[in-house]
Amino acid sequence: MNRSSFTKIAQNCSEFDPKADMFKNSPDASGPTCLNCKHFKHNMCNKNLIDPIKARLDK
């Protein structure tokens, strides 16, 4: 999945929780994306929300 997809998913995720201070001095400061969410670890969402949100957006 590409960064654009992760951004769209994060923008539509009710559980998005940004990592501390991500908007200050981070290369990910461009806005919400799964890549800078506290729930995103080891290249996956530990709340298992990516696939359901992606499916809803793909409709």
N, C-alpha and C positions, 0 to 999 in steps of 0.2 A: 504494500500500500504506500502511496506517496504522501508527501507533506500536505498537499491540498486536501486529500481525503481525510487525514487526521484532523485538519483544521475544521472542516465541515462537520465532522462527527463531534468534536469538542464543543462547537457552537450550538449543537443540538442536544447536548448531554446535560441532564439535570444534576448529575453527580460530579461534574467537572470541578476539580479542586486544584488551583494552581500551586505549584511548588513555591515555597517561601521566597519572596523578593525576586520572582522571575521577571518582573517588568522593569527592574532597575538596571542591572548591568549584564543582562544575559543575551546571548545570540538568539534565543527564542522569544525575545521581547516583542515580536511582531503581533502577538495576540494569542488567544487560546488555541491550543492544539493538544492532542493526546500526548504528544512528546514532552509537554511541560506540565502534565497533570500528576498529582501525587499517586493516583491509582494506576498509572502506567509504569510497569516494571518488567524488565526482561522481554521487551518488545510485545507486551500484551497488557490488556486491562485486567486488573485483579478483581474487578466487579463484573467481568464478562459482558460489557455493554457495547463494545464496538460492533459486533456482528448484528445485533438487533437494531441498533441505530442506523448502520449502513443499509440494512435491508429496507428500513422505513424510508430512508432518503432515496433509495434506488427505485421506489415505486413511481 
